[in-house]
Amino acid sequence: MKVTKADLLPLKAVLLYISIGVSLSFFGSIEYYEYDKLSVFLYIASFLILFTLGYLRGAIAPSKPRTQDRSSQKLFNNILFWVKLCIFIMFIVQLITLITSVASGGLNLSISKMGEAYANSYDGYVRGTGNISFTFLIQTLTYMPYLVSLILGVFYYKHLPKKYKIMLFFVYISIVLIETIGHGKQKQFGDLLIFLLTTWLLKNNLSVKKIRKKIIRKVSFFALLGASGLVFILSFRYIFLNIDTNNINEKLNSSIQFNTDHWIFTVFPDSIAFPLTVFSGYLSQGYYGLSLALQQPFEWTYFVGNSYSMSVLLNRYFNLPVDFHDTYPYRTSLVTSWDDTKWSTVFTWYAGDFTFIGTLLFFSLVAFFYAKVWHEAYKYKNPISIILFSMLTIALLYIPANNQLMHTPGSVIAVFIFIILWLLKHKKYNIHAY
């Protein structure tokens, strides 16, 4: 089947995004000590090639549409039922969470104190020592309703009754209040932004050139606006810690240095150049961690090392021989100054399970699947594929950081359940009848 320009949109975005991150790590305003750029260049180049080949193979053989019949409306009503149920569940969960947070007096509601709130939320935390709390269990059990409501709730927004629209709006706002402002966290804000942008993208007819170009421009604009919001949130952390251009190199890891002689500090004032440099570190520092991990010997992590939380749970509660201390990020931290809490790309997390070369092949399969769910999402508005496309997009955006997709038990469960649903039911929903 002929591959269209609309089919290739996600592939182009991933290639551009990864290339920018690697380029920033090579030529940006942050310098990394004894950075083996050649090994990273060869590894990422191999990744980009294999990812492209896998994606093109998936795009060439997309899923076929189902013939529309009388059951289409029934199918749509069934989808809407589950979306409304998930919105209601998340409304109750978020309402209780917000009330208890305010009542306890521990919720920050001041934007200017987001940095302090973030520091307080991790005060005294030691990695690998957390316990399973009631809140943790609720978050795990409601992660699937969380995804369905935030993704499909927006996608089917115009079909929702007014009360569900209000509840969905409350869920979005409460997440920002509790997680972003209340705890100073960026991740949830970033996830919401991705959900909104991907559903907005998918609601349009991308097969039409004029519409596609117009939507791409708008999505790009709001993505940059969202990135600016992330920089804004990040800036409060440094303000709270009294860190700026003058003392940043005294506070940083010994392997990192801000190069204040870089052109960005010449072109822009410190008030702009500093936060831009900090943000560039989010896109680039993981590749330095990757260069260090590539020098370490292989140690098998039993196919669960890619998920920090699952390896901890299986080791602690089931006494299985899996331990996050065997992962590349942790073992790298033992022989370098690069702490295991710092980023080293998603590849280091999977390498303990599949080897570094095997990880490249694994991501070629991911690309194949990514192409298929994208085609079904934009062409047929398949609800299962829309969710999986959004989840995979988040996973790919976190490539420079870690394995965010499999980081929590809730997300691990959601990934497997939605993949099983896709394998069993995706053809049933490949019809643009809603």
Buried (B, 14 or more C-beta within 10 A) or exposed (E): EEBBEBBBBBBEBBBEBBEBBBEBBBEBBBBBEEBBBEBBBEBBEEBBEBBBEBBBBBBEEBBEBBEEEEEBEEBBEEBBEBBBBBBBBBBBBBBEBBEEBBEEEEBBEEEEBBBBBBEBBEEEEEEBEEEEEEEBEBBBBBBBBBBBBBBBBBBBBEBBEEEBBEBBEBBBEBBEBBBBBBBBBBBBBBBBBBBBBBBBBBBBEBEEEEEBEEBBEBBEEBBEEBBEBBBBBBBBBBBBBEBEBEEBBEEBBEBBBBBBEBEBBEEBEEEEBBBBBBBBBBBBBBBBBBBBBBEBEEEEBBEBBBBBBBBBBBBBEEEEEBBBBBBBBBBBBEEBEBBBEBBBBBBBBBBBBBBBEEBBEBBBEBBBBBBBBBBBBBBBBBBBBBBBBBBBBBBBBBBBBBBBBBBBBBBBBBBEEBBEBBEEEBBEBBBBBB
